[in-house]
Amino acid sequence: MFWLFNFLFSFLASLFFCVIFDAPRRLYLSCGFVGACGWMIYILFLDGLEIHTIYSSFFGSLALGLLSHYMARRMKEPVIIFMVTGIIPLVPGGLAYDATKNLVLLHFSKAINTMLEVTLIAGAIALGLLFADQISKIIISEFDRTRTRKRL
């Protein structure tokens, strides 16, 4: 039941951000699915394999980025539509709020530690998307190379 709720709510979060960002209606389900898959990979690494949040965020965003590139090619739409709406469940907004709250309440040691964790998670998300972009470019260039060789 835990997995089903996680999938459903991350799907809905990504889908609703599609609506907010005014994505084409035919992409709503695809964007929701991409976001839910990224979140499920994150949860699998975090709870299932008990890996730290930073590494789980990296692998979740890597999976999200690879799936975004696949869906963009399949649906013939820009990758950014799938990435932006799909990344929403992975963003550490609650943790950033806690860091800011601790800073306002003058709990500096808690605020610094929490803000450092937020920064590392955000960096892991960005790095995962960057790696996914580079991996997809390598795969696409190799596919184009083999297709060109078959024509000759």
C-alpha positions in Angstrom: 0.0 0.0 0.0 2.9 2.3 0.8 4.3 2.0 -2.7 0.9 2.6 -4.3 0.4 5.8 -2.4 3.8 7.1 -3.2 3.3 6.4 -6.9 -0.2 7.9 -6.9 0.7 11.1 -5.1 4.0 11.7 -7.0 2.0 11.1 -10.2 -0.6 13.7 -9.2 2.0 16.2 -8.1 3.8 16.0 -11.5 0.4 16.0 -13.4 -0.8 19.1 -11.5 2.5 20.9 -12.3 1.9 20.1 -15.9 -1.4 22.0 -15.6 0.3 24.9 -13.8 3.1 25.1 -16.5 0.5 24.9 -19.3 1.9 21.8 -20.9 0.0 20.3 -23.8 -2.9 18.2 -22.5 -1.8 15.1 -24.4 1.4 15.1 -22.2 -0.3 15.2 -18.8 -0.2 11.4 -18.3 3.3 11.0 -19.7 4.7 13.8 -17.5 2.9 12.4 -14.4 4.3 9.0 -15.2 7.9 10.3 -15.6 7.7 12.2 -12.3 6.2 9.2 -10.5 9.0 6.9 -11.8 11.7 9.3 -10.7 10.1 9.5 -7.2 9.7 5.7 -7.0 13.4 5.2 -7.8 14.2 7.7 -5.1 12.0 5.9 -2.6 13.4 2.5 -3.6 17.0 3.7 -2.9 16.0 5.6 0.3 13.7 3.1 2.0 14.4 -0.2 0.2 18.2 -0.1 -0.1 18.6 2.4 2.8 20.9 4.7 1.0 21.3 8.3 2.1 19.0 11.0 0.8 21.7 12.7 -1.3 22.5 9.5 -3.2 18.9 8.6 -3.5 18.1 12.0 -5.0 21.0 11.5 -7.5 19.6 8.1 -8.7 16.0 9.4 -8.8 17.0 12.4 -10.9 19.2 10.2 -13.1 16.2 7.8 -13.8 13.9 10.8 -14.3 16.3 12.4 -16.8 16.8 9.2 -18.8 13.0 8.6 -18.9 12.5 12.3 -19.8 14.8 12.0 -22.8 13.1 8.8 -23.9 9.6 10.3 -23.6 10.7 13.5 -25.4 11.8 11.4 -28.4 8.8 9.2 -28.3 6.3 12.1 -28.0 8.3 14.5 -30.2 8.3 17.2 -27.6 11.1 19.1 -25.8 12.8 17.3 -22.9 12.4 20.3 -20.5 8.6 19.7 -20.3 9.2 16.3 -18.8 12.1 17.2 -16.6 10.6 20.3 -15.0 7.3 18.8 -14.2 8.9 15.5 -13.1 11.5 16.9 -10.9 8.9 18.6 -8.6 8.5 15.6 -6.2 12.3 15.4 -5.7 12.9 19.0 -4.8 13.7 19.3 -1.0 11.3 22.2 -0.3 10.3 21.0 3.2 14.0 20.7 4.2 14.7 24.2 2.8 11.8 25.6 4.8 13.2 23.9 8.0 16.6 25.5 7.3 15.0 28.9 6.9 12.9 28.5 10.0 15.9 27.5 12.1 17.8 30.6 10.7 14.9 32.9 11.7 14.7 31.3 15.1 18.5 31.8 15.6 19.3 28.1 15.8 22.4 28.6 13.6 23.9 25.2 14.0 20.7 23.4 12.9 20.2 25.9 10.1 23.7 25.5 8.7 23.5 21.7 8.8 20.1 21.6 7.2 21.1 24.2 4.5 24.2 22.2 3.7 22.0 19.1 3.2 19.6 21.0 1.0 22.5 22.3 -1.1 23.9 18.8 -1.5 20.5 17.3 -2.4 20.0 20.1 -5.0 23.4 19.5 -6.4 22.8 15.7 -6.6 19.6 16.4 -8.5 21.3 18.6 -10.9 24.2 16.2 -11.3 21.7 13.3 -12.0 20.0 15.4 -14.7 23.4 16.3 -16.2 24.5 12.7 -16.3 21.2 11.6 -17.9 21.6 14.3 -20.5 25.2 13.1 -21.4 24.2 9.4 -21.4 21.3 10.1 -23.7 23.6 12.1 -26.0 26.0 9.2 -26.1 23.3 6.7 -26.9 21.7 8.9 -29.6 25.0 9.6 -31.3 25.8 5.9 -31.3 22.4 5.1 -32.7 22.9 7.7 -35.4 26.4 6.3 -36.2 25.1 2.7 -36.6 22.2 3.9 -38.7 24.6 5.8 -41.0 26.8 2.7 -41.3 23.8 0.6 -42.4 22.9 3.1 -45.2 26.5 2.9 -46.6 
